[in-house]
């Protein structure tokens, strides 16, 4: 079963930050003939902010990031200016005090002098989800479709046919003049069939580009108070024991206290364990580092991005923990030239994989459209 065919000038595939920002830029330029298609049931992509339990169901500023967390205003100027323009509030990452380090499995944790990031890292009040929500509110909701995964792009003489599929198997077709791919390069190359095929070198460069966040998992624990600060600790931790290799203070000003950590164990190991078991190990680690009060968080959250089919591919499971260099974003020649452009964060020339990269990549593509 299929829906009637819709037509638009520009199709945006993906409703993460880059897709939303591209739509926002188009609307500000008076170009409203676009359609944004997101596979998930919600917008945001790899930006995922969760509410403290007492805030549900209505979102508030007491929200915490399970995806990207920080940005650096001193050298990510375009993102900084967007945050200011949208009236979002920022605050500096808490790093005051000592840090805790687990040097080896057979050695107890040690307290060490902490250090401050340079340049300073900042977070948003309400989490990075506040940025997604503010952009969404300024867009025409009739131009946004969720719950449809684009499976095939077919190039005809007068248009590009986008074939998408809903969870129930219902198929929809959209005709567009141009397509902006706001999904990671590797995921686009694997999950979308292109007819005609992409140039071999272009497809290979996308296939070899690791997706940032894809191999990661994050654990978050909320508390009534930041008790570690009372001990002169910053909430930072480093560990050679795990399960978390890196831990930070995730408290929200005026809201809940929190600690979060990146799990250091491989995605394949995590896949063989239940979320409950992983949470238990994370709690035990926080107790080792910060004391018995860490044993009873008021809420816990866990997100394994390696298990997210709209983020990670099989190739991402063992990907290096580094930001990949940006691949080519479009075809230099052939039938796809001038019809298709990648705008996800990995395509950013200066900030590939970062939140600021989504802003840069989308901006460059929209500028090219207008040219």
N, C-alpha and C positions, 0 to 999 in steps of 0.2 A: 504494500500500500504506500502511495506517495502523495505528498501535498502538491498544490498548484505551484508552478515555477514562478519565483520572484526574480526581479532584476534590480540591480543597483550598480552604481558606478564603481564603488570601491567595497570590497569584502575584506574584513579584518578577521582572521582566523586565530582565535585565542582571546580570552577576556582577563588575562593577567594585567599587570601594570602597563606594559608596553602597548597592549591592545587598547586599553582604556585611555591612555594618554594620547595615542594616535587619534582616537575618535574625538577626544577633547580638542586637540589641535585642529582637526578638520572642521568641527563646529565653530570654533573661534574664527576660522577663516571663511565662514559662511558656506562651507561645503557640507551639506547635510544628506547628500545622496550616498549613504554608506550603510552597511549592515555588519554588526559584530556578532560572531558566532562562537560560543564557548561550549566545550564538551561537558564540563562539570555542571552541576546544578546551581552553582554559585560563582560569583566573579572573584577575581583576586589571584588565581593561578598559584604560584609558589608563595605569595603573601598570604599568610593564614594567622589571624589574630583571634584569640579565644577570650571570652568573658569570664571574670571571676564568678563563681557559682551564685553568689547573692545578687548578681546583676541580671541574671537571666529572667525573662526572655529578651528584655530590652538592652541593646548595646549601650555601654557607657564608656567613660575614659578608663575604667579599670579593666583594661584588656592587655593581653600578653601575646608575644609573637612565637609561633612555632615554625616560622619560616625566617626570612631575612629580618634582621633586627636593627642594624646600625647604618648610619650614613655619616659622611665627613664633610661638613659645610665648607671647610677651609679650601678644599680643592674639588668638590663636586658642586660647582656653582649653579648649574642649571637646576639640579634637584633642590638645592637650598632656596633658590628663587621661587620655585614652584610651591614649596612648603610655605614660604612667606606669603605668596600671592593667595593661596587657598585659606590662609588664616589658621593654619595648624600650629600647635605649640610643640616645641622641642625642648629637650633637656639633656644635659651631659651624662654620659654613662658613669655610674658610681664606681670609683676605683680607690677610695680613701681607705687606708689601712693595709695590714699585712695580707698576704695570700697563703693558702695552704697547698702543700705539694706532697704527693705520694711518689717517692723516687723509685721504689721497687716493690714487688709483691711481698718480699720478706722483710720489709722495713716499715716502721710506723710513719705516719704523716709528720711532716716538719713544717714549722711556721717560718715564712721567709718575708723579707721586705717586699712590698708590692711595688708596682710601677704604673705610671700614667701613660696612656696612649698618646702618641704624637704623630700626626695631629689628633686633636680630641675627637672621640667618637660620640655621636649623639643618637638619641632615640626620639620617637614621637609619642606624645601623650595620646593614649588610646591605641598604641601600637601602629605598625605600618598599615594595618587595616584601615586606620583613619584616613590615610591617603587614598586608598582604593574607594572607600565610601564617599569621600568628598568629590572625587572625580565622577563617580557613578551618578551622584545626585545632580550634576550639571549636564548630564547627557539625556537625550531623548530616549525614554524607555522603549519606544516602539522600534528603535534601531538596534536593540540588543536581544539576542536569542540565546538562551542557555539550555543545557541538556542535549545538545546536538554535536556529535563528533564528526568533523569533516574527514572523510575516508578517501576521496578521490578528487583530483583536479584535472579537468580535461580542457585542453586549449582548442577552440574553434577559431574560424576566421574573424568572427565579430565579437566573440566573448570568451570568457572562461567559465566552464560549468563546474560548480562546486556541488558535490554529492555528500550529504551528511546523513548521519544515522542517529536516531534516538535510542534510548535504552530498551524500548519495547520493540525495536526493529523497524519502526516507521522511517521511511527514507524521504528526504527533502532535497530539492534541487534549487540552486540559486545561480543566476547568470550575472557575471560581473565583468567590468572592463579591466580592472586591476585587482590584485590580491596582495595584502600585507600579511605575512606569516608571523604572528605573535606567539609562536610556540618554539621551544628549543630546536636548534638545527637538527640534532640527532633524532629527536622524536619526530620532526616533520619528515625527514628522509625515510624513516622506518614505517611510520603509521599512515602516511598519505601516499596513494598511488598517483603518479604524475603521467599524463598522456598528452603529448609525447614525453618520453623520459627526460629528466634533467640532464644537462651536459655532464659527462662522466666526472670531470675534475671537480665540478661544483658539488655533485652528490657525494663524492668521496670526502671533500672538505667538511661537509655537514656531518657525515657519518663519523668522522674522526674528532669532532668537537665534543668534549665532555660537557654534560649538563650540570651547571652549578646547583647544589643542594641535592642532586639525585642520589648520591650514595649515603647521604646523611640521615641521622635520626636525632631528634631532640626530646629531652625530658624536662618538664617544668613542674615545680612544686610551689604552691602558694601557702603563705603563712600569715598569721595575724599581725606579726611584727618582725622586723629584720633583726633578729636576736644576734646574728653574727656581728653586726655593727657594734653592739654593746661590748663585744670582746675585742674591739679594735681591728676587726677583719673586714676586708673589702668584699667578701663573698666570692672572690676569684679562687679557682683551684686548678691545679694541673696534676695529672695522674698517669703513672705508668702501670697502674693496676686495673683501672676501670671499674665499672663499665664505661663511665664518662671520662674522656681524656681532657676535657676543658670545661670549666664551670664559671659562671658569672652571676652577679647580682642582677636580677630582672625586675626589681621592685618598681612600682608605678607611683610617682609622686601623688600624694593624696589618696592613694588606693592601697591595694594589697602588697605585702612584702612577698618576694619571690626569689628563687634561685633556678637557673636553668643550665643545662649542660648538653654538649654534643657527645653522643656515644662514640667511643673509639673502636668498638668491635666491628668486624666486617659485616656487610649486609647479609652475606650467606649465613653467618652465625646467628644473627638476629632472627633470620627467617625461621630458624629451628626452635625458637623460644616464643612463649606467649607474652603478650603485653603485660600481663600481671606479673610474670616472673622478672621481666626487665625492670618494671617499676620497683619491685621489691629490692633488686640489686642496686638500683639508683638510690633508693632511700637509705640503704645500708651504707653506701659510700658517703652520702651527705652526713650521716651520723659520725662516721670515722673522721671526717674533716671538720665538722662544725658543732658536734656535740649532740646529746640526746634529744634536744628540742627539735632537731631536724627529722625525727622519726615520725612525727604526726602532722603532716601538712593538712591544711583544710581542703585542699583539692590538688589533684595531679592531672597532668596531661602528657601524652606521648604521641609523637608523630614520626613515622618511619617513611621518609620520602622515597626510599628505594622500592617500597611496595606500592607506590602511587602510579597507576598506569598512564596517567596524563602528565607525568614528570619524568619517570625513569624508564630506560630500556634495559635489556639484558646486558648490554655493553657498559652501562653506567654502574653496575653492581661493584665492579672492581676499579672504578675510575680513580685517578689520583686526586688528592685533596688540594687541588690548585685551580686557579682560574685559567681557563684555556684562552689562547689567543683567538681573536675574532676571525672567523672564516669569511669567505666572500658572501655577500648578502644577496647578490642577484647575478643573473647570467650575463656575461659580457657579450655574447652573441647567440645566434640560434633563435628558435621560435619563442622562447620564454623571455627574451631580452625586452625590458621595459614593461613587462606584464606582471612580474612577480618579484617581491622583495621581502627579505627577512628583517624583522624588527624586534625580535626578542633580545633580552639583555646580552646573550652570548655574541650578538652581532655588533655590539658597541666597540668602536675602535679604541677608546680610552679606558672604559670601565666594564669590560666583558664579565658577565656573571653578577655584577653588583646591581643594587636597586637603581643607582645613577645610570647604569648602562642601559636599562630599559627606557629611561628618559632620553638618553642620547640617541639610541638606535631608532626609536620611533620618530624623534624630531628630524633626523637626517632623511628618513624615508618620506615623511610628509613634505619636507622641503623639496625633495626631488619630484614629487607628484605635482607640486605647484609650479615647478620650473617647466 
